[in-house]
């Protein structure tokens, strides 16, 4: 608090002297700043590089009248965090970030961020599978390290209609292979940057040769493929962000449809967003769709509580990709610690400009999708502020 202004901090990057300009960041920071203003707070967006560790002050930006205003203040009592990449872009800023982390660990100010151990865990798909097996066996598709043997490929291809061979760390659906056994032989589909290349193999030996060539010596996993209901020749996932407001987990969600006849529902592979309730209604009918959605929301809340209990720092938000199999069972196929805002229907040609000057149509969708996400994040941070004062 400074001159009766109550600041809530929000880290938007770790690179030095950078405006909060990432589109991913703006989708959450702009509604958060607007909501803070309504509630008598100011959202102070800053980078760790701009923190003065000697006098506990920071130079950042606040959003006032749709403009980013340079602002200097004491480091806020409560601080959130959302940034991606940039850790190694500048040796000087990287060193300062290391010092900032040491300060953050011993400071009386509160900083809420995804713990490194959690981020490292969910990037490793094998460790994620092992942890989720302890929470609920079968929730994550069965996974093994791919050892490039005929025995393993045969076992998986005879057990599952679809078999995924994928990197141990995710990369937006890139470099994934999908093996399918056909009436005569096999197909191995390779996905990369919206392109799907299909290799036709007569024997499992040929599949192995093709897979080894595509892996190029990198570590891969082999995983059970989940058979899902189709919508117009597309498979789909449910992308859900569980957001904690300090008391309970809330769910914000959308559907993501794959490109026609593709096995991967990811925008980087030609997929596209779809309003989830509409999609589920068309596939299951309204009554069953409501039941399935409630089941997914409950699973997300229970899993989030389980994951949150593993770490000292409270988690504000976790993103999940869910799929529903043809027996109506739910599976988690992806976990993310840095989710982008869920924004189906919010259409900006130039987000960095239009998000601050929204049309009536944009505002309607913004209030429907962006603002609820921001509201839960702000409520979490304000609750933590109230706990300290």
N, C-alpha and C positions, 0 to 999 in steps of 0.2 A: 504494500500500500504506500503511495507517495502522493502528497498533496490531495489526500482523500480519494485518490483513484485506486481502485483495487485491481491489480493486474493478475492475470493468469498467464503463465508462460507456455509457449508451444514451440518446440524445436522443429525447424522445417528443413534443415540441411546441415551439413558439417563443413561445407566449403566456405571460404572466407568472404565476408562482405557481399553476400548474395541476397538479392530481393527474393521474397517468397513467390517464385514465378512458375514452379512446377504445376502443370495442369492437375496432376494427381493430388497434389497438396491443396490447391485452391478449391477443389470440390468439397473439401471438408473444412478448410480454414475460413473461407468466406461465410458460410452459414454459422460456423462457431463464433466468429467475430460479431456477426449481426446479433446473434442470440445473447452473447455476453453483454453487449451494449444495452439490450433491452432489460437485462437483469442487474444492471449497475456495475458491470465489470468491464475491463478492457483485455482483449486477447493480445498479448505481446509476443510477436513472432520473431524468433532470432536464431542465429547459428551459434554453436559453442565457441567458434572462433571469436565472436564479438563479445564474449563474457570476459570482463576484467576480474581475474581471480584474486587480485590484490585488494580491491575495494568493494568486491561483491556487487558490481554494477554491470549492466548489459546495455548495448545499443542494438535495438531491433526496429520493428515496424508495428504500428497499430493501423487498423482499418477504420478510417473516419470519413463519412460522406463519400463512400465508394473510392477512396484514395488511400494508398499506402503512405503513412506519415512516419518519417524517421523519429524514433522515440528512445530516450535513454531513461533508465530507471534502475532501482535495486532489483536484484534477481528475485523474481516472484516467489512467494512461499510455496506455491504448487505449480508444477510444470508437467505438461504432457510432451509427447514426442511422436513425430511422424516424418521420417525421411527415408529415402532409398538411395543406394549407391553413394558414390562420392568419397568413400573412406580413404582412398589412396590417390586422389587426384592432385594433392598438393602436400609435399612432405611437411611443410611448416604447419598447415592446418591440421594434418594428421597428428603431429606432435602435440599441438594444442588440444586436440580432441582427447588424446590420452591423458593430459593433465586435467582436462575438464571432467573426465570420467572418475579420476581419483578424487577430485573435489566433490563431485556428485555423491560418491559413496559415503563420505564422512560429513556432508553438510546437513544442517538442520532443515534446509529447504527440502521439499519432497519432489521427487522426479519419478514419473511413471512411464515406463518404456518396456518393450519386449526384452526380457533377459536374454543375454547372448546364448546361454545354454538352451533356451527354448527355441530361439531362431536356428541354432545349429541342429537341434533335434529334428525340426520339421523339414529342414532342407535335405536330411538324410532319410530317404523313403524306407529303407530297411529298419532303421531304428524307430521310425514312426510306426511301422507295422508291429514291431515287437512290443512297443508301449501300448498300442491300442488293443492288442491281444489280451493284455492284462486288464484293460477296462471292460472290453466286451468282445469275446472271441468271435471272429467272422465279420466284425464291423468294417475292418479294412480288408480288401481282397488278399488272399493268400499270396505270400511273396517269398522268394528265395534269391540269393545271389546267383546270377547266371554263370554257370561253370563251363559252358560251351561243350556239353557232352550230348551224344545221341540219346543216352538213357534219360536225361532230364527233359530234353525237348519232347521225346516220345511220351513220357509220363504226363507232362502238362497238356500236350495236344490231344491225348486220349481222355483226359479228365475234364477239359473245358472247351467249349465251342470257340472261344476267343482267348488268345494268349498274348499278353503284352510283354514285350522285351524293351526295357526303357532305361535311361540313365538313372543312376542312384540319386542324383540331384536334378531337380526339375528345371526346365528351360522353356516355359510357355508352350508345351506340347511338341517341341522340336525333337528330332532324332529318336522318335518312338517307332517301334516296329509292332505290327499286329499280325499274328500268325493265325490262320484259319485252315482247318482241314476240309478239303473238298471231296467230292465223289471220286475224283481221280487226282491224287496229289494234294498240293498245298498252295496257298497264296501267302506271301509275306509283304505286307504293305508298310511303306516307310514314309513318315510324315516330317516335313521340314518347310517352314515358311510358306504355309498355304499350298504346298505342293504334296501330292500323294503319288508315290511311285510303287507299282505293284510288280513283284517278281513271282513268276509261276514256277513252282518246283515239283518235280516228279516224286522225289523221295525226301525223307527227313534229313538225309546226308546233304542234299543240295540246299535245304533250308539252313543248315548249320554253316555251310560255306558262305552263303549270302549274308547271314547275320554277322558272322565274324568279320567279313569285309566292311560292313556298314558300321560296326562298333569301332573300328580303327584303333584297337588296343585299349579302349576306355572301359571303365568298370560299369557293368550293366546289371540290372535285376530282371528276373522273370516273374511274371505276376498273373494271377487268375484274372481273366477278363469277365466283367459282369454283363450278362445279357439283360438289356433294358428294353422297355416298350419303345416303339418307334412312332414318330410323328412326321408324316409326309416324307418318308425315306431318311429321316434324320434321327440320330440319337440325341439325348439331352442330359444335362446335369443341372442340379440345383446349386447355385452359388449363394451361400448364406453367410452373412456377417453377424456374429454374436457380439453384442455390445453391452458392456457392464456399466450400469449407472451408479454403482456404489451399493446397491441393494439387491438387484436381480439382473439376469441376462435377458436382453431383448434381441429379437431376430429381424434382420432386414434381408430381403432375398430377391432373386430374379432367376429366370430360366435362361440357359444358354443352349441353343440348338447347334448341332454340328452342320457343316456343309452336307449336302445330299450324299448319302451312301458312304460317309466318313464315319470312323469309329471314335474320333476325338472331337469333343465339343469344347473348342477354345477359339476365341476371336483371332488369335494368331494363326490358326489353321483354317480360317474361313468361316468360323462360327459366328453367331449373332445373338443378341439379347432378345428376350421375350418376356412379357409379363407373366410371372409364374402362375398366379391363380388361373389366368385364362388358359395357359398351357395345360395345367393339370385337369381343369374342367373338361377340356376337349379330349383328353386321353382317358380319364377315369369317370367322368360325370361329376356333378357338383358335390354330391354327398360323399362319395369315396375320396374325391380330391381333397375335401376339407379334412377328412380323417387322416389322409397321408401327410398333408402339410402339418397338421398338429403333431403327428408322430415325429416328423423331422425336426420341428421346433423343440420338442421335448428332448430329443436325442442331443441336439446342439447345446441346450442348456446344461444337461447332465455331463456331457463331455467337457464343456468349458469349465464347469466347476471342478471336475477331476484334474484338468490340466493346470488350472489356476492354483490348485492346492500343492503343486509340485515346486512352486517358486516363491521366493521371499517377496518379490515385487508383484503387486497386484496387476493382473492383465486387464487392459481396458477393452480390447477387442481381439477377436480371432476370426479368421475367415475359413470356411469349409467348402469343399465341393462334395455334394452328396449325389449318389445315383440310387435309383430304385430298380430292383431286378424284377423279372417277370413273375416272381412269387410274392411280390410286394414287400420284400425285405429291403432295409435301408443299409447303404454302405457309404463310408467316407473314403474318397479317393485322393483327397488333397487337403492339406492344412497350410495356412499362410499367416504369418505374423504381421505383415504390412499390407492389409487389404486396401484396394482402391475403393472409393465411395461407390455404392450401388446406385446407379442412375439410369435405369431404362426409361426411355421416353424424354430425357433431358437432352435436347439437341442444340448444340452450339457450333457454329461454323468456325468461330474464333473464340474458344473458351476463355482465354486470358483477358479478353476485352468484354465479351458478352456476359460473363458470369457476374460482373460488377454493374451491368446495365441491362437487366433482363427484360424481355418483352412480357406481355401478360400471359401468353401461352407458356413461355419458358418458366415464368414464376409459378404457375400452377403445378408443373411437374417438379420444380425445385422444392416447393413446399411439401409435396407428397413424398419425395424420395430422399433428397439431400438433407432437409431440415430434421427429420426424425433421427437420422444417424448423428448429426451434430448435436441434437438435444441430449441424447444419452451421454455423449462424450463430455459435454459441458456440465451436465448434472453430476457426473462422476467427479470432475475436477472441483466443482463448487462444494460438493460434499466433503472432499478432502480439505478444502480451504476452511470450511466451517469446523471441521474436527480440530484444526490447529488454533482457532481463534475463539 
